[in-house]
Amino acid sequence: MSTDTPRGEPSERPDEGGSVSDEQWEELIRQAGSGGADAPKEPSARARMVTARLRALDEEAAAKRGRRRGRKGGPAEPWQPDGWRVGPTSQQTHDRARKRRLAAALGLVVVVGILVVTMRPSLLTDHLPGGGTSVDTLPLPAETALPTAAPADGSVLERPTREQPFRGSPALRWADGEAGIEVPEAEAVGGMSRKEVENALSATKQLLVEANLDPATLRGERPDEALELIDPLQEGERERLERSLAEPDERHDPLMMFSRFDPDEARLAGDVVKTRGQITFEAGPTGSVEVHADYTFVYPLVKAGGDEVSRTIVRRRLTTAMHDPERFVATRGKLSVVSSQQNFGNAACDTNDGFLHPSFPSDSPDPGPAGPDVDPYDRSEWQPDGSCGTVTRT
């Protein structure tokens, strides 16, 4: 039997260049048996399956991209995102957990803060300039007409303090002192020139300031600057005011024109008095102009010898006139008092010693006559002169 390999057929040996010696076969068998580094390793069945699956997914993704782009061919791109086989490191996992804990803590703080401010808004508003319970502390615009109702802001539950004397009061948003007394633009009326009307407006404002805002006047001192504005030729007016200051009684009361407090009883808390109101003017008898002022003054007061704070509210209606001395018996540039009315809030109404007497929280209840409830901040209504009501807030 012939053992030669027919011509043209491949050799059954592993090499294509000729026969392998017995020594070479023995060396190959020895390396395979010893598991050497050079020994070929066949992948497991699972590894071959995973590799084949991934290759099929890559080819499928590449085919889909080729169809969407309207072309064929092109290199296949892996369908998996970069780093898909790499999970987060332990440091990344720790950072994410720490951020979640921090966000949860901050959220809890915010929720607690909102609940606290909702239940006790004064914790926030007490630190606003001027204090008070109203979140809105912006100054009110000037009054151009009488309001139709009492102001809704303010709270009787919030007591004033020396540091925050207008706390809980609607006056918190009112103007400070003289800044709240604004005069309208003058124009010629009643046979008076624009300049003469302007002088009448300016003199009336100054009378309000000297009679209701001047510190000396408020301490009970003689209001000389205010008296100088009044025409000495007006019959009886200067004499009446002079007597009321020197010998006050029921018929001659300086409070009809001046705001005054007994310094042995109370003094102003700070140097701010809140004001709100308006001034208008109209023609009087030919050769005169009449000026109408309607203002409310809020006085924060400290009880003498202590730290208690209370407030007294005074509303005044004052009408003055300036006359042409060529037509009237009058002094040029001086004012005549046509009428003067007043409402007092938180002031004793059964004394006539020429001073306003405020009540403080520690005072015993006033046994005097009680009248209807009155809101002294309500500028929509005027209380009848001589009435003695019970104030609903100060």
Buried (B, 14 or more C-beta within 10 A) or exposed (E): EEEEEEEEEEEEEEEEEEEEEEEEEEEEEEBEEEEEEEEEEEEEEEEEEEEEEEEEEBEEBBEEBBEEEEEEEEEBEEBEEEEEEEEEEEEEEEEEEEEEEEEEEEEEEEEEEEEEBEEEBBEEBBEBEBBBBBEEBEEBEEBEEEEEEBBEBBBEEBBBBEEBBBBBBBBBBBBBBBEBBBBEEBEBBBBBBEEBBBBBBBBBBBBBBBBBBBEEBBEBEBBEBBBEBBBEBBEEBBEBBBBBBEEBEEEBBBBBBBBBBBBEBBBBBEEBBBBBBBBBBEBBBEBBBBBBBBBBBBBBBBBEEEEBBBBBBBBBBBBBBBBBBEEBEBBEBBBBBBEBBBBBBBBBBEEBEBBBBBBBEEEEEBEEEEBEEBBBBBBEEEBEEEEBBEBBBB
